[in-house]
Amino acid sequence: MARTVYLGTSEFAAAILRALAASPHRPALVVTRPDRPRGRGRRLAAPPVALAARELGLELDQPESVNGEAARARIAAAQPEAVVVCAFGALIREPLLSGHPMLNVHPSLLPRWRGAAPIERAIMAGDATTGVSIMRLTEGFDSGPVCLQAPEPIAPSDTYGSLSGRLQELGARLLIEALATAPPCAEQDESDVTYAEKITPDDRRLDPSRPADELERVVRALHPHIGAQLELPGGELLGVKEARAHPGRGAPPGELAYVDGRPRLGCAEGTLELLTLQPAGRRAMSGEEYVRGRPAPPAVR
C-alpha cells in the first residue's frame, strides 16, 4: 500500500480519484484548484475534484498556487510515498516537483498527444486507437518517462463522453497497478511527439470548406462537454450536438439543404446531416424539429 496525495481538477480527474479512494492507496490529501466563477451568472463553483473529495470524506486543500510554501508544507505533512497528478490544470514547479515521487495519469499513448486536450485531438484526427499512459512527472510538457501504457480502440461512433468514460476506467486500473508494483519507466521517443493543444473557439466552429467526415469528428470530439458550433448569417451561433457525414454531392459548401425534413450542410466533400441542434438561448432539439415550419435555408458562412 502506497500513501498518496492526489492533485487533480477536471471531471476526468474526479473519476480517477473515486477509483483511487476505493483502493488500498486512498489519498491522505486531495489538492485542487480554487473555486471559480462559472456560467452565465458567474457564481462561484467548485472544481469536480473538490466535489468528489468532499463526497468521499477526504482532506481537501484548494490553494491559489500549489507551488506556494503553504501548499507544499501541507503536502509534505501528509508524508506521501507518491503524489498522483491527473488533469490538474496548472504547472507544478520546483521545489515541489522533485520533493516527492510523482506519477501522472495521461489519457493518450505518449508521446502522441502530449498536452491539454488529448482525447478531443485523438478523435478529431481520426485515430483508430488511443489509450492511457502512467508517467513520471518532470519539468517537460508531458515528457517524463512512461511506466505503464495500455491501448483503447476509438469506435467510429465514439464521442468525448463515451471514450473518456472507458479511459477513466483504464487509467484507474493502470494507476493502481503502478502504485502497487512500481514498474520501471522508459524515456519517450521524441521523434514521435505530437501535441494536443487546448480547444479554442476556432476549433469549435464547423467550417464547411472542410470535408464532412472531418466535421463529424469535431462534433463527436466536443460532445457533450464543449460543443461544436455552426455560424449562421448575421453571426448567430447554432450549437451542433450530433451530426452524421454523408458521402456524395449535395448542397454547395456552406449552404443548408433539407433532405427528408432534415438539415444537411454542404461541405467541401460530402454533406453533414445535423441530427441534434441547440439554437442560442433555446433547448436542444432534433434536426426535424429545427426545420419544421422554417423557410428555405440560407447560406452558411
Residue pairs with C-beta under 8 A, 6 or more apart in sequence:
1 24
1 25
2 25
2 81
2 82
2 179
2 180
3 25
3 28
3 78
3 79
3 80
3 81
3 82
4 20
4 25
4 26
4 27
4 28
4 80
4 81
4 82
4 83
4 84
4 179
5 27
5 28
5 29
5 30
5 31
5 75
5 78
5 80
5 82
5 83
5 84
5 100
6 17
6 20
6 27
6 29
6 30
6 31
6 49
6 58
6 83
6 84
6 86
7 30
7 31
7 32
7 66
7 83
7 84
7 85
7 86
7 88
7 92
8 14
8 16
8 17
8 30
8 32
8 49
8 84
8 85
8 86
8 87
8 88
9 32
9 33
9 47
9 48
9 49
9 87
9 88
9 89
10 47
10 48
10 49
10 86
10 87
10 89
11 48
11 164
11 225
12 86
12 87
12 107
12 164
12 167
12 168
12 171
13 48
13 49
13 86
13 87
13 88
13 105
14 48
14 49
14 51
14 52
15 165
15 168
15 172
16 84
16 86
16 105
16 168
16 171
16 172
16 175
17 27
17 30
17 49
17 52
17 53
17 56
17 58
17 86
18 52
18 56
19 168
19 169
19 172
19 173
19 175
19 176
20 26
20 27
20 84
20 172
20 175
20 176
21 27
21 56
21 58
23 176
23 179
24 180
25 82
25 176
25 179
25 180
26 58
27 58
27 84
28 59
28 78
28 79
28 80
29 58
29 59
29 60
29 61
29 74
29 75
29 78
29 80
30 49
30 50
30 53
30 58
30 59
30 60
30 61
31 60
31 61
31 62
31 63
31 66
31 71
31 74
31 75
32 47
32 49
32 50
32 53
32 60
32 61
32 62
32 88
33 47
33 62
33 88
33 89
33 90
34 62
34 63
34 64
35 44
35 45
35 46
35 47
35 50
35 62
36 44
36 45
36 47
37 43
37 44
37 45
38 44
38 45
39 45
46 54
47 62
50 60
50 62
53 59
53 60
54 60
59 78
61 71
61 74
63 70
63 71
63 74
65 71
65 90
66 72
66 88
66 90
66 92
66 96
67 91
67 92
67 93
67 96
71 96
72 95
72 96
72 99
75 83
75 96
75 99
75 100
76 99
76 100
80 100
81 101
82 100
82 101
82 102
82 103
82 179
83 100
83 101
83 102
83 103
84 102
84 103
84 104
84 105
84 175
84 179
85 92
85 102
85 103
85 104
85 105
85 137
86 104
86 105
86 171
87 105
92 102
92 137
93 139
94 139
97 137
97 138
97 139
101 136
102 136
102 137
103 134
103 135
103 136
103 137
103 147
103 175
103 178
103 179
104 134
104 135
104 136
104 137
104 142
104 144
105 132
105 134
105 171
105 174
105 175
106 114
106 118
106 132
106 133
106 134
106 135
106 142
107 118
107 119
107 130
107 131
107 132
107 164
107 167
107 171
108 114
108 118
108 119
108 122
108 130
108 131
108 132
108 133
108 196
109 129
109 130
109 131
109 132
109 133
109 149
109 151
110 133
110 135
110 142
110 146
110 149
110 188
111 143
111 188
111 189
111 190
111 192
111 193
111 194
112 122
112 127
112 192
112 193
112 194
113 121
113 122
113 130
113 194
113 195
113 196
114 141
114 142
114 143
114 193
114 194
114 195
114 196
115 121
115 141
115 142
115 195
115 196
115 197
115 198
116 196
116 197
116 198
116 199
117 196
117 197
117 198
117 199
118 130
118 196
119 130
119 160
119 163
119 164
119 167
119 221
120 160
120 196
120 199
120 221
120 222
120 226
121 194
121 196
121 197
121 221
122 130
122 154
122 163
122 196
123 154
123 158
123 159
123 160
123 163
123 217
123 220
123 221
124 203
124 214
124 217
124 218
124 221
125 217
126 213
126 214
126 217
127 154
128 153
128 154
129 151
129 152
129 153
129 154
130 151
130 152
130 154
130 163
130 167
131 149
131 150
131 151
131 152
131 167
131 170
132 149
132 150
132 152
132 167
132 170
132 171
132 174
133 146
133 148
133 149
134 146
134 147
134 148
134 149
134 171
134 174
134 175
134 178
135 142
135 144
135 145
135 146
135 147
135 185
136 144
136 145
136 147
136 185
137 144
138 144
138 145
141 195
143 188
143 190
143 193
144 185
144 188
145 185
145 186
145 187
145 188
146 185
146 186
146 188
147 178
147 183
147 184
147 185
148 174
148 177
148 178
148 183
149 174
150 170
150 173
150 174
152 163
152 166
152 167
152 170
154 163
155 162
155 163
157 220
158 220
159 220
159 221
159 223
159 224
160 220
160 221
160 222
160 223
160 224
160 225
160 226
161 223
161 224
161 225
177 183
199 222
199 226
203 218
203 222
204 218
204 222
204 226
204 227
204 228
204 229
205 228
205 229
205 230
205 231
206 215
206 218
206 219
206 228
206 229
206 230
206 240
206 265
206 272
207 215
208 215
208 253
208 254
208 255
208 265
208 266
208 267
208 268
208 272
208 300
209 253
209 254
209 267
209 268
210 267
210 268
211 245
211 267
211 268
211 269
211 270
212 245
212 246
212 247
212 265
212 267
212 269
212 270
212 271
212 272
213 245
213 269
213 270
215 228
215 243
215 245
215 265
215 267
215 272
216 243
216 244
216 245
216 272
218 228
219 228
219 240
219 241
219 242
219 243
222 228
223 241
223 242
224 241
227 239
227 240
227 241
227 278
228 239
228 240
228 241
228 243
229 237
229 238
229 239
229 240
230 237
230 238
230 240
230 265
230 274
230 300
231 237
231 238
231 300
231 301
232 238
232 298
232 300
232 301
233 298
233 299
233 300
233 301
236 279
236 280
237 280
238 277
238 278
238 279
238 280
239 277
239 278
239 279
239 280
239 284
240 274
240 276
240 277
240 278
241 275
241 276
241 277
241 278
241 284
242 275
242 276
243 272
243 273
243 274
243 275
244 272
244 273
244 275
245 267
245 270
245 271
245 272
245 273
246 264
246 270
246 271
246 272
246 273
247 269
247 270
248 270
248 271
250 257
250 259
250 264
250 266
250 270
250 271
251 257
251 264
251 265
251 266
251 271
252 266
253 266
253 267
253 268
254 265
254 266
254 299
254 300
254 301
255 265
255 266
255 297
255 299
255 300
256 263
256 264
256 265
256 266
256 297
256 298
256 299
256 300
257 263
257 264
257 266
257 271
257 297
258 264
258 291
258 297
259 271
259 273
261 288
261 291
261 292
262 273
262 274
262 275
262 287
262 288
262 291
263 273
263 274
263 277
263 287
263 290
263 291
263 297
264 271
264 272
264 273
264 274
265 271
265 272
265 274
265 300
273 287
274 287
274 290
275 286
275 287
276 284
276 285
276 286
276 287
277 284
277 285
277 286
277 287
277 290
278 284
278 285
279 285
279 290
291 297
